[in-house]
Amino acid sequence: MESTEKKVIKFEDVKKDILDALNNRRIKITEPVTLLEGFVNEPFAKELSSSFLIGGPTVPMIMLLGDESGQIYLFALKAILPNIGI
């Protein structure tokens, strides 16, 4: 029988792993950035309509904020931590 229990990943539990992964990648950002303390879950859909969709697939991400420009940089969590198990 398949478990209906949902896996919960707390940001604080993986923050060090995220920072280590970001520091080991050659990300070309030309300004200092701050890692925002939480996840972003961006919905995506295969079609557009004039109605708002609740539910459906999402892409879990982390967010960096440009300290000088205020620009937001989003990275798919699975690309940063491929073995995270979500």
C-alpha positions as CSV (number, residue, x, y, z in Angstrom):
1,M,0.0,0.0,0.0
2,E,1.3,3.5,-0.9
3,S,1.9,6.0,1.9
4,T,-0.2,9.1,1.9
5,E,2.3,10.8,4.2
6,K,3.8,14.0,2.6
7,K,7.4,14.7,3.0
8,V,8.2,18.0,4.7
9,I,11.6,19.7,4.1
10,K,12.4,22.6,6.4
11,F,14.5,25.4,4.9
12,E,16.7,25.6,8.0
13,D,17.5,21.8,7.7
14,V,19.0,22.2,4.2
15,K,20.2,25.8,4.3
16,K,23.9,24.8,4.7
17,D,23.6,22.3,1.8
18,I,22.1,25.1,-0.4
19,L,24.9,27.5,0.5
20,D,27.6,24.9,-0.1
21,A,26.0,24.0,-3.5
22,L,25.8,27.6,-4.5
23,N,29.4,28.3,-3.5
24,N,30.6,25.3,-5.5
25,R,28.8,26.3,-8.7
26,R,29.9,28.9,-11.2
27,I,26.9,31.1,-11.1
28,K,27.5,34.4,-13.0
29,I,25.9,37.0,-10.8
30,T,27.9,40.3,-10.9
31,E,26.7,41.7,-7.5
32,P,26.6,40.5,-3.9
33,V,23.5,38.5,-3.1
34,T,21.5,37.4,-0.1
35,L,19.9,34.0,0.2
36,L,16.3,34.5,1.3
37,E,15.3,32.3,4.2
38,G,12.6,30.1,2.6
39,F,11.4,28.3,-0.5
40,V,9.4,29.6,-3.4
41,N,6.9,27.2,-5.0
42,E,6.2,28.5,-8.5
43,P,3.1,26.9,-10.3
44,F,3.3,26.0,-13.9
45,A,0.7,24.9,-16.4
46,K,0.6,23.6,-20.0
47,E,-2.1,26.1,-21.0
48,L,-3.2,29.6,-20.2
49,S,-6.7,30.7,-19.4
50,S,-8.4,33.7,-17.9
51,S,-9.1,31.8,-14.6
52,F,-6.8,31.4,-11.7
53,L,-5.6,27.8,-11.2
54,I,-5.4,26.5,-7.6
55,G,-3.4,23.3,-7.2
56,G,-1.4,21.6,-9.8
57,P,2.3,21.1,-10.4
58,T,4.9,23.5,-9.0
59,V,8.6,24.0,-9.2
60,P,10.3,24.3,-5.7
61,M,12.9,27.0,-5.8
62,I,15.3,29.1,-3.8
63,M,15.6,32.8,-4.1
64,L,18.7,35.1,-4.1
65,L,18.2,38.8,-3.8
66,G,20.7,41.2,-5.4
67,D,22.0,43.4,-2.6
68,E,22.6,46.4,-4.9
69,S,20.0,46.1,-7.6
70,G,17.1,44.3,-5.8
71,Q,17.0,41.8,-8.7
72,I,15.6,38.4,-7.7
73,Y,17.4,35.3,-8.9
74,L,15.5,32.0,-8.8
75,F,17.0,28.5,-8.9
76,A,15.2,25.2,-9.1
77,L,15.8,23.4,-5.8
78,K,16.4,20.1,-7.6
79,A,19.1,21.8,-9.7
80,I,20.9,23.0,-6.6
81,L,20.3,19.8,-4.5
82,P,19.6,17.0,-7.0
83,N,19.3,14.4,-4.2
84,I,16.9,16.3,-2.0
85,G,14.1,13.7,-2.5
86,I,11.0,15.7,-3.3
